[in-house]
Amino acid sequence: MTTSPPAGPRRPLLSISAAVLTTGVALALAMSTQTAAHAAQPGVGLGTATPYAVLAGQTVTNTGPSVISGDLGVSPGTAVTGFPPGLVQAGTIHAADAVALQAKNDLTTAYNDAAGRNPVVDKTNDDLGGETLVAGVYRASTGMSLTGTVTLDAQGDPNAVFIFQAGSTLTTASSSRVALLNNANPCNVFWQVGSSATIGTTTDFVGTVMALTSISAQTGATFQGRLLARNGSVTLDTNTINRPNCAVAPATPTATPTATTPPTTAPTTAPTTKSNPPKQGGTKKDGGTKKGGDKKGGDKKGGDTKKDSPNGPDSSEGTTNPTGSSPNGPTSTTGRAPTVPEGHPPTGRTPMATDSANGIWLGSGLAVLGGVAGLVVLRGRPRRLHRG
């Protein structure tokens, strides 16, 4: 005798299904947020600005025994004051010369590159102090502030890149600190500032600061990086600035890349698989047209059509033309450009971080749906009790 179990025991399955669905959605959301934070970024190329520890548009002013390791430059301004007592070591002072002018141009390109990076993690109205951040792009639509210590965790990748975009100012409180963790490299930390930066007293700062206007380093602040001010001044007061030894990367314009122009010369003609009788080519009537025929009758570019084949219709004839010059017109599928995988240079497009995010969303969704479907199937199967 077979009996069905009472309806009561099935109810927990509904709760389990709901819990699985809720957990799956939460997991998918968490993974998408993590993807944005982990989006791989190339470094910001500084070009000829790479050797500079300090670079300004108008003036560089120093008070006290500051020590600058690297080049110091100004352009189009000419004023460099306070050296001595300030000291420039392992570098050269460039005041309004051609070298400084080129470095300023490359700084502008690097600034625009950093300002245009995506995707971003929004840090508007958040103080960076007390946070541990992984590689990625962090943006504050207004000012960006640091009170205390922010830790940059490269997670073992020395090429991990950190980019901070401040919509207006960058300000650090006294004795603040930028700490590096797990192979984080000061060469790969960039601060793009929409107006001016003020680094508080005795702050221990890391990274290249690129400010649209000016940079003020207050008494006793130290730097592993660069202070680069596009249009204004750099003001120093008993500071130590050590430019990191970084590979010189060209400044990269932010213009959207265009598709690669294909070569204008005709590609090498692919050999045909079947010889054609000489009497079938050479005239406009039998396929030897100007559009793809061979005046000597050896039509290798598609002039040999089904009509003039001595063996009748043949699916292999007229379909080996890689240039699309068949007398039947360019609609032949064999004349189309080959499909290029995404990210291949001729497409003019590189894979985006959103592509991987979409893959994670899809995979998470399928996993959740599969789990729910399995529970529904189990719920729908009646239990049978066999009694002896």
SVG drawing of the C-alpha trace seen along z (x, -y; Angstrom):
<svg xmlns="http://www.w3.org/2000/svg" viewBox="-2 -84 75 91">
<polyline fill="none" stroke="black" stroke-width="0.4" points="0.0,0.0 1.3,-3.5 0.5,-6.7 1.5,-10.3 3.2,-12.1 1.2,-14.8 1.5,-18.3 3.1,-19.8 6.7,-18.5 7.0,-20.2 6.7,-23.7 10.3,-24.0 11.3,-23.5 9.7,-26.8 11.7,-28.5 14.9,-26.9 14.1,-28.0 13.6,-31.6 16.8,-31.5 18.8,-30.2 17.4,-32.8 18.1,-35.6 21.6,-34.4 22.3,-34.1 21.1,-37.6 23.2,-39.0 26.2,-37.1 25.7,-38.4 25.5,-42.0 28.6,-41.5 30.6,-40.0 29.6,-42.9 30.8,-45.5 34.0,-43.6 34.6,-43.4 34.3,-47.2 36.9,-47.6 39.2,-45.0 39.0,-46.3 42.5,-46.0 44.0,-49.3 47.2,-50.1 49.5,-52.6 49.2,-56.3 52.1,-57.1 53.9,-60.3 56.2,-60.5 59.0,-63.0 57.5,-64.1 58.6,-60.8 62.1,-62.0 60.5,-65.0 60.0,-65.0 58.5,-68.6 57.0,-70.3 54.9,-73.5 53.3,-75.8 54.2,-79.2 56.6,-79.0 58.3,-76.6 58.9,-78.1 60.7,-76.5 61.3,-77.3 63.8,-75.4 66.1,-72.5 63.9,-70.5 65.5,-67.7 64.4,-66.8 65.5,-63.6 64.7,-64.0 64.3,-66.8 62.7,-70.1 61.0,-72.1 58.8,-75.1 57.1,-76.1 55.9,-78.5 56.8,-80.4 60.4,-81.0 60.7,-81.4 62.4,-78.8 63.2,-80.2 64.5,-78.7 67.3,-76.6 69.4,-76.8 68.6,-76.1 66.6,-73.5 68.7,-70.8 68.0,-69.1 70.0,-65.9 70.1,-63.2 68.3,-65.6 68.4,-68.9 66.6,-72.2 64.8,-73.2 63.3,-76.7 61.3,-77.6 63.4,-75.6 62.4,-73.2 62.8,-70.2 60.4,-71.6 57.9,-72.6 57.8,-69.1 57.3,-67.6 54.4,-70.0 52.8,-68.9 53.1,-65.3 51.8,-66.1 48.6,-67.5 48.1,-64.3 48.7,-62.1 46.3,-64.3 43.5,-63.8 44.2,-60.1 43.8,-59.7 40.7,-61.8 39.0,-59.7 39.5,-56.2 36.6,-53.9 34.9,-52.1 35.0,-53.9 34.2,-53.3 32.4,-56.3 34.1,-57.9 32.1,-61.2 31.8,-62.5 33.9,-59.6 37.2,-60.2 39.8,-57.7 41.2,-57.3 40.9,-53.8 40.2,-52.1 42.0,-49.3 41.6,-49.6 42.5,-47.2 43.6,-48.2 41.1,-50.2 39.8,-53.7 38.3,-55.8 36.4,-59.0 35.0,-61.8 32.8,-64.2 33.8,-67.0 36.8,-67.2 38.8,-64.1 40.1,-64.0 42.4,-61.8 42.5,-61.7 44.6,-59.0 45.9,-56.0 44.6,-54.6 46.1,-51.2 46.6,-50.3 46.6,-46.5 48.1,-45.2 47.2,-41.6 50.6,-40.3 50.5,-42.0 53.4,-44.6 51.6,-45.9 48.4,-46.7 47.4,-50.3 45.5,-52.7 44.0,-55.9 42.2,-58.5 40.1,-61.2 39.3,-64.3 36.6,-66.5 38.0,-69.6 40.5,-69.5 42.7,-66.9 43.4,-67.5 45.2,-65.5 45.1,-66.1 48.4,-66.4 50.3,-63.1 48.2,-61.2 49.6,-58.3 49.3,-56.4 50.5,-52.8 51.4,-50.2 50.7,-46.5 51.4,-43.2 53.8,-44.5 52.0,-47.8 54.3,-50.0 54.5,-53.8 55.1,-54.0 51.5,-52.8 49.7,-55.2 48.1,-58.4 46.2,-61.3 44.3,-63.4 43.1,-66.6 40.5,-68.9 41.9,-72.1 44.6,-72.2 46.1,-69.8 47.1,-70.5 49.3,-67.9 49.2,-68.4 52.2,-68.7 54.2,-65.5 52.0,-63.6 53.7,-60.5 52.3,-60.5 52.7,-58.1 52.0,-58.5 52.1,-61.0 50.0,-64.0 48.7,-65.7 46.9,-68.9 45.1,-71.2 46.2,-74.3 48.6,-74.2 50.1,-71.9 51.1,-73.0 53.3,-70.6 53.2,-71.8 56.0,-71.6 57.6,-68.2 55.5,-66.3 57.4,-63.5 56.7,-61.9 57.4,-58.8 56.2,-60.1 55.9,-63.4 54.3,-66.8 53.1,-68.0 51.0,-71.2 49.8,-72.0 48.9,-75.7 49.9,-77.0 52.7,-76.7 54.3,-74.1 55.0,-75.4 57.4,-73.4 58.4,-73.8 61.1,-71.5 59.9,-68.5 61.6,-65.3 60.5,-64.2 61.9,-60.9 60.9,-60.2 60.5,-56.4 62.5,-54.7 59.8,-53.9 60.0,-52.8 59.3,-55.7 55.9,-55.0 54.7,-57.3 51.9,-59.7 48.7,-58.2 46.1,-60.5 42.5,-59.8 41.0,-60.0 38.8,-57.0 40.8,-54.6 39.5,-54.1 39.3,-50.9 42.5,-50.0 42.3,-50.9 42.7,-47.8 45.4,-47.7 44.5,-49.2 46.5,-46.6 44.7,-43.6 45.5,-40.4 47.1,-37.4 44.6,-35.5 43.7,-32.1 44.3,-29.2 41.2,-27.6 40.5,-24.0 39.6,-23.2 41.3,-24.2 39.1,-26.0 39.3,-25.4 41.0,-28.3 38.0,-28.8 35.7,-29.6 37.5,-32.8 38.6,-36.1 35.2,-37.5 32.6,-39.5 30.0,-37.0 31.4,-33.9 32.5,-35.5 35.9,-37.1 34.6,-40.5 36.6,-43.5 35.2,-43.0 37.0,-39.8 37.9,-38.0 41.3,-37.2 41.8,-38.4 43.8,-35.4 41.0,-33.1 42.4,-31.8 39.8,-33.3 41.2,-32.9 39.2,-35.8 35.7,-34.5 35.0,-35.0 34.4,-31.2 30.7,-31.1 28.2,-28.2 27.0,-29.3 30.3,-28.7 31.5,-25.7 32.0,-22.8 30.9,-20.4 27.6,-22.1 26.7,-23.7 29.4,-23.1 29.1,-24.4 32.9,-24.8 33.1,-27.1 32.9,-30.9 33.0,-30.6 36.8,-30.7 37.1,-34.4 38.4,-36.1 38.2,-39.6 34.5,-39.8 35.0,-40.6 32.6,-38.0 30.7,-39.0 27.6,-38.3 28.2,-41.3 29.6,-41.8 26.8,-40.0 28.6,-36.7 29.2,-35.5 32.8,-34.5 33.6,-38.1 32.9,-39.5 35.6,-40.6 36.5,-37.8 35.0,-38.1 37.6,-39.5 37.5,-38.4 36.7,-41.1 39.9,-42.9 41.8,-42.1 43.5,-45.4 41.5,-45.8 38.3,-46.2 39.6,-49.4 38.1,-48.1 39.6,-46.5 37.7,-44.3 36.1,-46.3 35.8,-45.5 32.0,-45.5 32.4,-42.5 33.7,-40.4 31.1,-41.8 28.4,-40.7 29.9,-37.2 29.8,-37.0 26.2,-38.2 25.2,-35.5 27.1,-32.8 25.6,-33.7 22.1,-33.9 22.4,-30.5 23.7,-29.0 20.8,-30.5 18.2,-29.4 19.7,-25.9 19.6,-25.6 16.0,-26.8 14.9,-24.5 16.5,-21.5 14.6,-22.2 11.3,-22.6 11.9,-19.2 12.6,-17.6 9.6,-19.3 7.3,-18.0 8.4,-14.3 5.9,-12.5 7.3,-10.2 6.1,-6.7 5.9,-4.6 5.9,-0.8 4.4,1.2 5.0,4.9"/>
</svg>
